[in-house]
Amino acid sequence: MSEKQKNAAESVSTLGGFIAGSMAACSAVTFTNPIELIKTRMQLQGELSKTDSKVPKLYKNPAQAFVVIFKREGIRGLQQGLVCAYINQVALNGCRLGLYEPSRYYITKYFDKKNFRETGPIPQNMLVNVFAGSLSGSVGAVLASPVFLIKTRMQSYSSAAAQPGHSTVGQQTYYKGTWDGLRTVYRQEGFKGLFRGIDAAVMRTGAGSAAQLPVYNLTKDLLLKHDIVEENSLGLHFIASSMAGLGVAIVMNPGDVVLTRVYNQKGDLYKGPVDCLVKTVRAEGVMSLYKGFWAQLMRIGPHSILTLMFMEHTMKFVRAVENKIKLT
């Protein structure tokens, strides 16, 4: 990230950063929600079944899954859980993106006093950046956990998912919508039920957040340092976002598989994320932790690209609004 862009991000208030992050993430998820749904179903497919099972899979790859879901459920089926996704993005990425710079500021201020200055840009430190990304992402995961739970269950549900002769696609739970899901869970499981799997959410999101912005910023710095692309160019944002998406997909997929299964379960199939991890590996092998990886990459890649590119513009917009308010 160039010095000009760093100063721009740091000049926006914490609330402004939250709003800018939310706007960017919601814009991105509108396009990526269908592949998120496909990823969820592929991660649940054949849950705790032996990897050598001869039962054919309903979803064989992301492209084939897209066609199957579109044919049987239409556009509405592909965009299932979109309202939940918007609320989730506001809570999750509003915090993850909006609290990243404030986290870097305070972590640097108290733990890297030698390089800290009250005025001027916050010095780049990879360890600080990773910790700030993990911290801001974990806060977002806690706030977003109830709607993420409902979104996972809504996206996993399909009247065509349990076709005779095909492997099952997780446990099926039907909700009429976001609020029906929240009410149902609260009525059946209480307040605690709304935060089922929160430890898995923190583990998964903390890992992804620890990779996303640090990789994005590092890539931009390297590209600019070696004059590979022009500053503020579309190519710069695209390459940096692509590398960030790849990093997130590699780091986050195992935790994402665990999170999806813990959230989607009925009863107590898994006692927690560690129990889910152990049972999954025992039944399906280590590579089962990368189920849905290509769908994950197809989701997180475009989502990271769109979110971080939108973020460049939403930050400018919010900063302009805040500056205008200060002058009035």
Sine and cosine of phi, psi and omega as CSV:
sin_phi,cos_phi,sin_psi,cos_psi,sin_omega,cos_omega
0.00,0.00,0.74,-0.67,-0.02,-1.00
-0.94,0.35,0.31,-0.95,0.00,-1.00
-0.87,0.49,-0.61,0.79,0.00,-1.00
-0.88,0.47,-0.68,0.73,-0.01,-1.00
-0.95,0.33,-0.60,0.80,0.04,-1.00
-0.89,0.46,-0.71,0.70,0.01,-1.00
-0.89,0.46,-0.59,0.81,0.01,-1.00
-0.90,0.43,-0.72,0.70,0.00,-1.00
-0.90,0.43,-0.64,0.77,-0.07,-1.00
-0.97,0.24,-0.33,0.94,-0.02,-1.00
-0.99,0.13,-0.21,0.98,0.03,-1.00
-0.99,0.13,0.64,-0.77,0.00,-1.00
-0.92,0.39,0.24,-0.97,0.02,-1.00
-0.87,0.49,-0.69,0.72,0.04,-1.00
-0.90,0.44,-0.66,0.75,0.03,-1.00
-0.89,0.46,-0.64,0.77,0.05,-1.00
-0.90,0.44,-0.63,0.78,0.03,-1.00
-0.89,0.45,-0.71,0.70,-0.01,-1.00
-0.91,0.42,-0.71,0.71,-0.01,-1.00
-0.89,0.45,-0.68,0.73,0.02,-1.00
-0.90,0.44,-0.65,0.76,0.01,-1.00
-0.90,0.43,-0.71,0.70,-0.01,-1.00
-0.88,0.48,-0.70,0.72,-0.02,-1.00
-0.91,0.42,-0.71,0.70,-0.05,-1.00
-0.92,0.38,-0.64,0.77,0.03,-1.00
-0.92,0.40,-0.61,0.79,0.05,-1.00
-0.89,0.46,-0.66,0.75,-0.04,-1.00
-0.94,0.35,-0.68,0.74,-0.11,-0.99
-0.93,0.38,-0.38,0.93,0.07,-1.00
-0.84,0.54,-0.59,0.81,-0.02,-1.00
-1.00,0.04,-0.47,0.88,-0.14,-0.99
-0.98,-0.22,-0.07,1.00,-0.03,-1.00
-0.86,0.51,-0.64,0.77,0.02,-1.00
-0.86,0.52,-0.67,0.75,-0.01,-1.00
-0.96,0.28,-0.45,0.89,0.12,-0.99
-0.90,0.44,-0.66,0.75,0.04,-1.00
-0.89,0.45,-0.70,0.72,0.02,-1.00
-0.89,0.46,-0.70,0.72,0.02,-1.00
-0.85,0.52,-0.70,0.71,-0.01,-1.00
-0.86,0.50,-0.72,0.69,-0.02,-1.00
-0.93,0.37,-0.60,0.80,0.02,-1.00
-0.94,0.35,-0.55,0.83,0.04,-1.00
-0.94,0.35,-0.48,0.87,-0.02,-1.00
-1.00,0.00,-0.32,0.95,-0.08,-1.00
-0.89,0.46,0.78,-0.63,0.01,-1.00
0.94,0.35,0.49,0.87,-0.05,-1.00
-0.82,0.57,0.82,-0.57,0.01,-1.00
0.85,0.53,0.44,0.90,0.09,-1.00
-0.99,-0.16,0.48,-0.88,0.02,-1.00
-0.89,0.45,0.65,-0.76,-0.05,-1.00
-0.91,0.42,-0.37,0.93,-0.01,-1.00
-1.00,-0.05,0.22,0.98,0.00,-1.00
-0.85,0.53,0.68,-0.74,-0.01,-1.00
-1.00,0.02,0.02,1.00,0.03,-1.00
-0.94,0.34,0.84,-0.54,-0.04,-1.00
-0.90,0.43,0.52,-0.85,0.01,-1.00
-1.00,0.07,0.63,-0.78,0.08,-1.00
-0.94,0.34,-0.65,0.76,0.00,-1.00
-0.92,-0.38,0.91,-0.40,-0.09,-1.00
-1.00,-0.08,-0.52,0.85,0.04,-1.00
-0.33,-0.94,0.23,-0.97,-0.07,-1.00
-0.84,0.55,-0.67,0.75,-0.04,-1.00
-0.92,0.40,-0.72,0.70,0.01,-1.00
-0.91,0.42,-0.62,0.79,0.01,-1.00
-0.90,0.44,-0.65,0.76,0.02,-1.00
-0.85,0.52,-0.72,0.69,-0.02,-1.00
-0.90,0.43,-0.71,0.71,-0.02,-1.00
-0.88,0.47,-0.73,0.68,-0.03,-1.00
-0.92,0.39,-0.66,0.75,0.01,-1.00
-0.89,0.46,-0.68,0.73,-0.01,-1.00
-0.90,0.43,-0.65,0.76,-0.11,-0.99
-1.00,-0.01,-0.46,0.89,-0.11,-0.99
-0.80,-0.60,-0.17,0.99,0.05,-1.00
0.96,0.28,-0.12,-0.99,0.00,-1.00
-0.86,0.50,-0.64,0.77,-0.01,-1.00
-0.87,0.49,-0.61,0.79,0.03,-1.00
-0.91,0.41,-0.64,0.77,0.01,-1.00
-0.93,0.37,-0.48,0.88,-0.01,-1.00
-0.98,-0.19,0.31,0.95,0.03,-1.00
-0.85,0.53,0.70,-0.71,0.02,-1.00
0.99,0.17,0.26,0.96,-0.07,-1.00
-0.91,0.41,-0.65,0.76,0.03,-1.00
-0.88,0.48,-0.69,0.72,0.08,-1.00
-0.86,0.52,-0.65,0.76,-0.02,-1.00
-0.89,0.45,-0.64,0.77,0.04,-1.00
-0.89,0.46,-0.75,0.66,-0.01,-1.00
-0.89,0.46,-0.65,0.76,0.02,-1.00
-0.88,0.47,-0.67,0.74,-0.02,-1.00
-0.92,0.40,-0.62,0.78,0.04,-1.00
-0.87,0.49,-0.73,0.68,-0.03,-1.00
-0.96,0.30,-0.74,0.67,-0.11,-0.99
-0.96,0.28,-0.87,0.50,-0.09,-1.00
-0.99,0.14,-0.37,0.93,0.14,-0.99
-0.86,0.51,-0.68,0.73,0.04,-1.00
-0.97,0.26,-0.73,0.69,-0.10,-0.99
-0.87,0.49,-0.66,0.75,0.00,-1.00
-1.00,0.02,-0.64,0.77,-0.06,-1.00
-0.96,0.28,-0.51,0.86,-0.02,-1.00
-1.00,-0.10,-0.02,1.00,-0.04,-1.00
-0.89,0.45,-0.79,0.62,-0.02,-1.00
-0.92,0.40,-0.70,0.71,0.09,-1.00
-0.86,0.51,-0.60,0.80,0.03,-1.00
-0.90,0.43,-0.70,0.72,0.04,-1.00
-0.87,0.49,-0.64,0.77,-0.03,-1.00
-0.87,0.50,-0.80,0.60,-0.08,-1.00
-0.96,0.28,-0.57,0.82,0.05,-1.00
-0.90,0.43,-0.69,0.73,0.03,-1.00
-0.91,0.41,-0.67,0.74,-0.04,-1.00
-0.87,0.50,-0.64,0.77,-0.09,-1.00
-0.99,-0.14,-0.34,0.94,-0.07,-1.00
-0.87,-0.50,-0.10,0.99,0.05,-1.00
-0.67,-0.74,0.82,0.57,-0.10,-0.99
-0.88,0.48,-0.46,0.89,-0.03,-1.00
-0.87,0.49,-0.64,0.77,-0.06,-1.00
-0.98,-0.19,-0.09,1.00,-0.07,-1.00
-0.98,0.20,0.66,-0.75,0.10,-0.99
-0.73,-0.68,0.68,-0.74,0.00,-1.00
-0.90,0.43,-0.55,0.84,0.04,-1.00
-0.94,-0.35,0.49,-0.87,0.01,-1.00
1.00,-0.09,0.12,-0.99,-0.05,-1.00
-0.93,0.36,0.49,-0.87,0.06,-1.00
-0.96,0.28,0.78,-0.63,-0.01,-1.00
-0.89,0.46,0.60,-0.80,0.00,-1.00
-0.99,0.16,0.82,-0.58,0.05,-1.00
-0.67,-0.75,0.87,-0.50,-0.12,-0.99
-0.86,0.52,-0.68,0.74,-0.01,-1.00
-0.90,0.43,-0.69,0.73,0.04,-1.00
-0.89,0.45,-0.68,0.73,-0.01,-1.00
-0.88,0.47,-0.68,0.73,0.01,-1.00
-0.90,0.44,-0.70,0.71,-0.02,-1.00
-0.91,0.40,-0.65,0.76,0.02,-1.00
-0.90,0.43,-0.66,0.75,0.03,-1.00
-0.91,0.42,-0.67,0.74,0.02,-1.00
-0.91,0.42,-0.67,0.74,-0.02,-1.00
-0.91,0.42,-0.76,0.65,-0.02,-1.00
-0.91,0.42,-0.60,0.80,0.04,-1.00
-0.93,0.37,-0.61,0.79,0.01,-1.00
-0.91,0.40,-0.63,0.77,0.06,-1.00
-0.88,0.48,-0.70,0.71,0.03,-1.00
-0.89,0.45,-0.62,0.79,0.00,-1.00
-0.89,0.45,-0.63,0.78,0.01,-1.00
-0.91,0.42,-0.74,0.68,-0.02,-1.00
-0.91,0.41,-0.59,0.81,-0.10,-1.00
-1.00,0.04,-0.16,0.99,-0.16,-0.99
-0.79,0.61,-0.74,0.67,-0.03,-1.00
-0.87,0.49,-0.69,0.72,-0.01,-1.00
-0.96,0.26,-0.48,0.88,0.07,-1.00
-0.91,0.41,-0.63,0.78,0.04,-1.00
-0.87,0.49,-0.75,0.66,0.00,-1.00
-0.90,0.43,-0.67,0.74,0.01,-1.00
-0.87,0.50,-0.70,0.72,0.00,-1.00
-0.87,0.50,-0.72,0.70,-0.02,-1.00
-0.93,0.36,-0.61,0.79,0.03,-1.00
-0.92,0.40,-0.64,0.77,-0.03,-1.00
-0.96,0.26,-0.45,0.89,0.00,-1.00
-0.98,0.20,-0.38,0.93,-0.08,-1.00
-0.97,0.23,0.71,-0.70,0.08,-1.00
-0.36,-0.93,0.74,-0.67,0.04,-1.00
-0.91,0.41,-0.31,0.95,-0.01,-1.00
-0.98,-0.20,0.02,1.00,-0.12,-0.99
-0.95,0.31,-0.55,0.83,-0.07,-1.00
-0.97,-0.23,0.85,0.52,0.01,-1.00
-0.95,0.32,0.64,-0.76,0.04,-1.00
-0.84,0.54,0.71,-0.70,0.02,-1.00
1.00,0.02,-0.04,1.00,0.03,-1.00
-0.90,-0.44,0.39,-0.92,0.05,-1.00
-0.92,0.39,0.52,-0.85,-0.03,-1.00
-0.95,0.31,0.39,-0.92,0.01,-1.00
-0.89,-0.45,0.95,0.32,0.05,-1.00
0.93,0.38,-0.02,-1.00,0.05,-1.00
-0.99,0.13,0.72,-0.69,-0.12,-0.99
-1.00,-0.08,0.79,-0.61,0.04,-1.00
-0.73,-0.68,0.80,-0.60,-0.04,-1.00
-0.97,-0.24,0.77,-0.63,0.14,-0.99
-0.79,-0.61,0.59,-0.81,0.02,-1.00
-0.94,0.35,-0.49,0.87,-0.02,-1.00
-0.07,-1.00,-0.10,-1.00,-0.05,-1.00
-0.85,0.53,-0.79,0.62,-0.08,-1.00
-0.94,0.34,-0.56,0.83,0.08,-1.00
-0.89,0.46,-0.65,0.76,0.03,-1.00
-0.90,0.45,-0.72,0.69,0.01,-1.00
-0.89,0.45,-0.69,0.72,0.02,-1.00
-0.89,0.45,-0.68,0.73,-0.04,-1.00
-0.90,0.44,-0.72,0.69,0.00,-1.00
-0.90,0.44,-0.70,0.72,0.01,-1.00
-0.88,0.47,-0.66,0.75,-0.02,-1.00
-0.93,0.38,-0.62,0.79,-0.08,-1.00
-1.00,0.03,-0.54,0.84,-0.12,-0.99
-0.84,-0.55,-0.09,1.00,0.00,-1.00
0.98,0.19,-0.05,-1.00,-0.02,-1.00
-0.86,0.50,-0.61,0.80,0.00,-1.00
-0.87,0.48,-0.56,0.83,-0.01,-1.00
-0.90,0.43,-0.50,0.86,0.02,-1.00
-0.92,0.40,-0.39,0.92,-0.02,-1.00
-0.93,-0.36,0.40,0.92,0.12,-0.99
-0.86,0.51,0.75,-0.66,0.06,-1.00
0.99,0.17,0.24,0.97,-0.04,-1.00
-0.90,0.44,-0.52,0.86,0.04,-1.00
-0.91,0.41,-0.61,0.79,0.06,-1.00
-0.93,0.37,-0.59,0.81,0.00,-1.00
-0.91,0.42,-0.69,0.73,0.00,-1.00
-0.91,0.42,-0.67,0.75,0.01,-1.00
-0.88,0.47,-0.73,0.68,-0.05,-1.00
-0.93,0.36,-0.75,0.66,-0.08,-1.00
-0.96,0.29,-0.59,0.81,0.04,-1.00
-0.87,0.49,-0.66,0.75,0.01,-1.00
-0.91,0.41,-0.71,0.70,0.00,-1.00
-0.91,0.42,-0.67,0.74,-0.02,-1.00
-0.93,0.36,-0.54,0.84,0.03,-1.00
-0.90,0.44,-0.39,0.92,-0.02,-1.00
-0.99,-0.13,-0.60,0.80,-0.21,-0.98
-0.87,0.50,-0.92,0.39,-0.08,-1.00
-0.94,0.35,-0.63,0.77,0.07,-1.00
-0.86,0.51,-0.68,0.73,0.03,-1.00
-0.92,0.40,-0.65,0.76,0.02,-1.00
-0.87,0.50,-0.76,0.65,-0.02,-1.00
-0.92,0.39,-0.65,0.76,0.01,-1.00
-0.89,0.46,-0.70,0.72,0.00,-1.00
-0.89,0.46,-0.70,0.72,0.02,-1.00
-0.89,0.46,-0.68,0.73,0.01,-1.00
-0.87,0.49,-0.70,0.72,-0.01,-1.00
-0.91,0.41,-0.67,0.74,0.00,-1.00
-0.89,0.45,-0.66,0.75,0.00,-1.00
-0.96,0.28,-0.62,0.79,-0.02,-1.00
-0.88,0.48,-0.62,0.78,-0.04,-1.00
-0.99,-0.15,0.21,0.98,0.06,-1.00
0.80,0.60,0.64,0.77,0.00,-1.00
-0.98,0.20,-0.64,0.77,0.05,-1.00
-0.71,-0.70,0.25,-0.97,-0.02,-1.00
-0.99,0.16,0.50,-0.86,0.05,-1.00
-0.90,0.44,0.65,-0.76,0.02,-1.00
0.90,0.43,0.26,0.96,-0.01,-1.00
-1.00,0.09,0.36,-0.93,0.05,-1.00
-0.89,0.46,-0.61,0.79,0.01,-1.00
-0.88,0.47,-0.64,0.77,0.02,-1.00
-0.88,0.48,-0.76,0.65,-0.03,-1.00
-0.91,0.41,-0.61,0.79,-0.03,-1.00
-0.92,0.40,-0.75,0.67,-0.03,-1.00
-0.91,0.42,-0.72,0.69,-0.01,-1.00
-0.89,0.45,-0.66,0.75,0.01,-1.00
-0.92,0.39,-0.62,0.78,0.02,-1.00
-0.89,0.45,-0.70,0.71,0.02,-1.00
-0.91,0.42,-0.62,0.79,0.05,-1.00
-0.89,0.45,-0.67,0.74,0.01,-1.00
-0.89,0.45,-0.66,0.75,0.03,-1.00
-0.90,0.44,-0.70,0.72,0.01,-1.00
-0.87,0.49,-0.69,0.73,0.00,-1.00
-0.90,0.43,-0.70,0.72,-0.04,-1.00
-0.87,0.49,-0.68,0.73,-0.02,-1.00
-0.92,0.40,-0.71,0.70,-0.07,-1.00
-0.96,0.27,-0.60,0.80,-0.21,-0.98
-1.00,-0.05,-0.35,0.93,-0.16,-0.99
-0.85,0.53,-0.71,0.70,0.04,-1.00
-0.85,0.53,-0.70,0.72,0.03,-1.00
-0.92,0.39,-0.52,0.86,0.00,-1.00
-0.94,0.34,-0.63,0.77,0.07,-1.00
-0.88,0.48,-0.73,0.69,0.01,-1.00
-0.88,0.47,-0.73,0.69,-0.01,-1.00
-0.87,0.50,-0.72,0.69,-0.02,-1.00
-0.85,0.53,-0.69,0.73,-0.05,-1.00
-0.96,0.28,-0.61,0.79,0.04,-1.00
-0.92,0.40,-0.67,0.74,0.01,-1.00
-0.92,0.40,-0.63,0.78,-0.13,-0.99
-0.99,0.17,-0.29,0.96,-0.10,-0.99
-0.91,0.42,0.49,-0.87,0.18,-0.98
-0.96,-0.29,0.65,-0.76,-0.02,-1.00
0.96,0.27,-0.63,-0.77,-0.07,-1.00
-0.78,-0.62,0.82,0.57,0.07,-1.00
-0.88,0.48,-0.63,0.78,0.05,-1.00
-0.85,-0.52,0.70,-0.71,0.01,-1.00
-0.98,0.21,-0.37,0.93,-0.03,-1.00
0.07,-1.00,-0.05,-1.00,-0.06,-1.00
-0.88,0.47,-0.61,0.79,0.00,-1.00
-0.92,0.39,-0.69,0.72,0.03,-1.00
-0.88,0.47,-0.65,0.76,0.03,-1.00
-0.90,0.43,-0.69,0.73,0.01,-1.00
-0.86,0.51,-0.74,0.67,-0.03,-1.00
-0.90,0.44,-0.74,0.67,-0.02,-1.00
-0.90,0.44,-0.63,0.78,-0.01,-1.00
-0.90,0.43,-0.73,0.68,-0.01,-1.00
-0.91,0.41,-0.65,0.76,0.00,-1.00
-0.89,0.46,-0.67,0.74,-0.08,-1.00
-0.99,0.12,-0.59,0.81,-0.17,-0.99
-0.87,-0.49,-0.11,0.99,-0.01,-1.00
1.00,-0.04,0.28,-0.96,-0.06,-1.00
-0.88,0.48,-0.62,0.79,-0.06,-1.00
-0.93,0.36,-0.21,0.98,0.06,-1.00
-0.90,0.45,-0.38,0.93,0.03,-1.00
-0.93,0.36,-0.22,0.98,0.07,-1.00
-0.93,-0.37,0.39,0.92,0.15,-0.99
-0.87,0.49,0.66,-0.75,0.03,-1.00
0.95,0.31,0.28,0.96,-0.07,-1.00
-0.88,0.48,-0.69,0.72,-0.05,-1.00
-0.93,0.38,-0.59,0.81,0.10,-1.00
-0.92,0.39,-0.62,0.78,0.05,-1.00
-0.87,0.49,-0.71,0.70,-0.01,-1.00
-0.91,0.41,-0.65,0.76,0.03,-1.00
-0.92,0.38,-0.40,0.92,0.05,-1.00
-1.00,0.06,-0.82,0.58,-0.13,-0.99
-0.94,0.33,-0.51,0.86,0.04,-1.00
-0.88,0.48,-0.89,0.45,0.04,-1.00
-0.87,0.49,-0.59,0.81,-0.02,-1.00
-0.91,0.42,-0.69,0.72,0.03,-1.00
-0.90,0.43,-0.69,0.72,0.00,-1.00
-0.87,0.49,-0.77,0.63,-0.04,-1.00
-0.91,0.40,-0.69,0.72,-0.03,-1.00
-0.89,0.46,-0.76,0.65,-0.07,-1.00
-0.95,0.30,-0.51,0.86,0.09,-1.00
-0.95,0.30,-0.68,0.74,0.08,-1.00
-0.89,0.46,-0.57,0.82,-0.04,-1.00
-0.88,0.47,-0.60,0.80,0.03,-1.00
-0.85,0.53,-0.63,0.78,-0.06,-1.00
-0.99,0.10,-0.62,0.78,0.00,-1.00
-0.92,0.38,-0.56,0.83,0.06,-1.00
-0.89,0.45,-0.68,0.73,0.03,-1.00
-0.89,0.46,-0.67,0.74,0.00,-1.00
-0.89,0.45,-0.75,0.66,-0.02,-1.00
-0.90,0.43,-0.65,0.76,0.00,-1.00
-0.90,0.44,-0.65,0.76,0.03,-1.00
-0.90,0.44,-0.66,0.75,0.03,-1.00
-0.90,0.43,-0.70,0.71,-0.01,-1.00
-0.90,0.43,-0.64,0.77,0.02,-1.00
-0.91,0.42,-0.59,0.80,0.02,-1.00
-0.92,0.39,-0.64,0.77,0.02,-1.00
-0.90,0.43,-0.63,0.77,0.00,-1.00
-0.90,0.43,-0.54,0.84,-0.05,-1.00
-0.99,0.15,-0.28,0.96,-0.01,-1.00
-1.00,-0.02,0.00,0.00,0.00,0.00
